[in-house]
Amino acid sequence: MTFLSLSFTLLFVVVAMVLSLWLKLGVERDLVIASVRAVIQLLLIGYILKFVFASHTVLFILAMVALIVGVAAWNARSRAKTIPGVIWPILAGLVATEIATQAVLLGIGVIPFQARYIITISGMIVGNSMVAAGLLLNRLQREVTNGEAEITMVLALGGTPKQAIYPHIKQAIRAGMIPTIDSTKTTGLVQLPGMMTGQIIAGADPVQAVRYQLMILFCILAGSAITSIVIGFLTYPRLFTSYQQLIVPK
Amino acid sequence: MEQIAMRFDNVGVTVAGNRLLTDVTGTVHKGRTVALIGPSGAGKSTLLSLCNLLRTPSAGSVYVEEKEVREWPVQALRQKVGMVFQTATMFPGTVEDNLAYGLRLHGQSLQNPEALLENVGLSTDLLHKPAAELSGGQKQRVALGRTLAMRPDILLLDEVTSALDIHAKHDVETTILDVRDRFKTTLFWVTHDLDQARRVADEVWFMAGGSVIEQGPATSLFEHPNTPELKAFLSEEEEETK
């Protein structure tokens, strides 16, 4: 695809802006910002990936993965700024997910240790885990705010923080995982996943593309579970003081 | 000499620059009932929550049986110092599940739920009923039973009857006094109802603006208030009830 033909696809954005202006939706500015950001970010990452793929240096691969995890953690943190030090459980969850999934994929030889596989697959897995983390933290804060009386009651009965918050953590973990489970259930029926679509457009055998896509889906499922569980159980102690008093996020 | 259940030594609580309690000093003796009265925002509930360490004092010390609350193992303290709240939170399950809830947290089981239910003035027929289906007064008595199952020596009562109708209020109050007499439980009772304070308390602490303004035996404190704040409060309350 040439830059010229790509630039014509900007017409879609223009159509969206015209509709927004006509219906007074007030999202024209956001459409421009989103489009400009997408162009700059993707072009930039395109050139960076080209450089990293060509260099065959392990350090660059690790640096790219670290960048992906770091940005994802920072983004998920914005959902729970009121929980002190929440960035650490998020990082732990994402790192655990990355290590677990890549270890299996590399360990059983599904993918080779090459930048084009490691970085792209990390991006997909960590990106989905980031969404799960955001949903979990959002729900956890709501659970604690709405369930304050119940949690305090358990503490007043001499229960531990874990006993007090366990039912709420379970709900939050479920909330983090359900969108991934639901989208996996309908995959191929409602939407053809992006990676598979990309491979098919690029001329790959559809059956081979499906195999890769299934691998990614399983990794995303596992990743969302690992991330949600690790973050849930590492975050709850931060909601209590050393004297086992509940800190309600404000 | 009377044994001490709880002691407050120049206690203060400050949250985000707001002084909720200032220089509270006082002693609650074992087996006695102390009522905390005063206008809303006086710091009564805050003082209560220091006794089982649901809050930490910013200044001074709170002692339970002469041991500072922060030196107690938290779980042991909260078993010894039970608390019943204004709103009776019921956990999912039956009345029996709710009565046993606290004990199960500590890996114990409730031996005689029927007797406990009778102790709080409820029929044993209710034992297997879903707790969510109880009336407000019944829920409050189940909440009381749940706390009593832990065999606390001190009971903190935070406006436990204020959300109840007059009959339920009377029943819950009678139940608490009956339990107090039978188990020699020390009661630290926050109430807005001055008649209730007169009926139940051996001693009354009047609080306003985060301080204990006046404390003394219930009979003399109501009949002969010393401070202008208490006099004003009592006359305002009297006006309201007319």
Chai-1 contact restraints between the chains, C-beta under 6 A:
chainA,res_idxA,chainB,res_idxB,connection_type,confidence,min_distance_angstrom,max_distance_angstrom,comment,restraint_id
A,A149,B,T89,contact,1.0,0.0,6.0,A-B,restraint_1
A,E150,B,T89,contact,1.0,0.0,6.0,A-B,restraint_2
A,M153,B,T89,contact,1.0,0.0,6.0,A-B,restraint_3
A,A156,B,M83,contact,1.0,0.0,6.0,A-B,restraint_4
A,L157,B,G102,contact,1.0,0.0,6.0,A-B,restraint_5
A,L157,B,L105,contact,1.0,0.0,6.0,A-B,restraint_6
A,G158,B,Q75,contact,1.0,0.0,6.0,A-B,restraint_7
A,G158,B,R78,contact,1.0,0.0,6.0,A-B,restraint_8
A,G158,B,Q79,contact,1.0,0.0,6.0,A-B,restraint_9
A,G159,B,L105,contact,1.0,0.0,6.0,A-B,restraint_10
A,Q163,B,L105,contact,1.0,0.0,6.0,A-B,restraint_11
A,Y243,B,L53,contact,1.0,0.0,6.0,A-B,restraint_12
A,Y243,B,T56,contact,1.0,0.0,6.0,A-B,restraint_13
A,Q244,B,V74,contact,1.0,0.0,6.0,A-B,restraint_14
A,Q245,B,L54,contact,1.0,0.0,6.0,A-B,restraint_15
